[in-house]
Amino acid sequence: MSADNNTVDNPMTQIDYAERALEDRDTGTQSASALLSGLACGLGVVSLWFAPMIIGFVAIGCAILGLSIAGTRDRIGKIGLIMAVVGWLIGSTLAILLGRSVISIGLA
């Protein structure tokens, strides 16, 4: 075998490589949807212990907004909504059963 048989007619440029081998970048709406869903996940965890009726509703709102931006194909939006609702539900149940209220208004 000689080295002449291994010649390349047209070598790939960096632009050709980027178009063929690299994944497409996320759009701005996909990034915003992921950020809102991540925020909803974090707030859902926080609402387990601290002010579930306030933070939980904010988490659910962020999750719904992130899911509506992403559409039904995005998995992180669904996970964010589930975590926000579960955090709100468990946090509210614990707050009622333990009789604690982190945010309360003193009338006296």
Long-range contacts (C-beta under 8 A, 24 or more apart in sequence): 29-69, 29-70, 30-70, 30-74, 32-66, 32-69, 33-66, 33-67, 33-69, 33-70, 33-74, 33-76, 33-77, 34-66, 34-70, 34-74, 34-76, 35-66, 36-62, 36-63, 36-65, 36-66, 36-69, 36-80, 37-62, 37-63, 37-66, 37-67, 37-70, 37-74, 37-76, 37-77, 37-79, 37-80, 37-81, 38-76, 38-80, 39-66, 39-80, 40-66, 40-80, 40-81, 40-83, 40-84, 41-79, 41-80, 41-83, 41-84, 43-84, 43-87, 44-80, 44-83, 44-84, 44-85, 44-86, 44-87, 44-88, 45-83, 45-87, 46-87, 47-84, 47-87, 47-88, 47-91, 48-87, 48-90, 48-91, 48-94, 49-91, 49-94, 50-102, 51-102, 51-103, 52-87, 52-88, 52-91, 52-92, 52-94, 52-95, 53-88, 53-92, 53-95, 54-103, 56-84, 56-87, 56-88, 56-89, 56-91, 56-92, 57-88, 59-83, 59-84, 59-87, 59-88, 60-84, 60-85, 60-88
